[in-house]
Every structure is written in C-alpha cells, then in structure tokens.
C-alpha cells in the first residue's frame, strides 16, 4: 500500500505538474514541497486539503478511501442531483406563475360586468 506522500507524487505526475508547480500553487518553497513528497514532513490538515485541491482530487482519494473512478461517479451523482433540483425549481416556478395567472383571470372574470349589466350601461 502506498503512503500518502507516494500518492501525492503519483497524482502530481499524472497531472503533469512539476514539484515547482506544486510548490508555487501551495505558496511554499520547492524544498518544502519535496520534503512532503519524501515523507520528511508532517502535513497539516489544511495543507493536505490544499494539495488535494491543486491536484483536483478528493481527500478521500489521497487517503485511499475512494478511487478516482469512485470520486468521478460521486461527482456525476452530485451534478445529476443539482440538475434535478434545478428542474424541480423551474417546474415549481412555472406552476406558481400558472396558478397566479389563473387567479388573476378568475378575478377579472368575477369583476367583469354580466351581459345584462353591459346592456344596462350601454355596452
């Protein structure tokens, strides 16, 4: 089983990033970043999250709790749910507008003069 440091290096290489790129993105020196990949420094939780963000992977993937494929499937599920939510929001808005429009029509028809009233006032 690979260490977290080894996984970081592996994902960095898969993304075509150099140690310099990573160090710049993290706001640290290249030496400090190299120490991370060699496992010579303890990672803070915030730095760990920063690395995952730069590599566009989840912390779970770095920790070995999810594979990149599982992460991608989870992301697709999230996107699917977001689309479903937007669809429901738009349907809700449409129905509210339809109901409001129907209520206005009903009010207009209720207040409109009847045929006999129109004849009486000369229409």
Buried (B, 14 or more C-beta within 10 A) or exposed (E): EEEBBEBBBBBBEEEEBEBEBBBBBBEBEBEBBBBBBEBEBEBEEEBBBBBBEBBEBBBBBBEEEBEEEEBEEEEEEEEEEEEEEEEEEEEEEEEEEEEEEEEEEEEEEEEEEEEEEEEEEEE
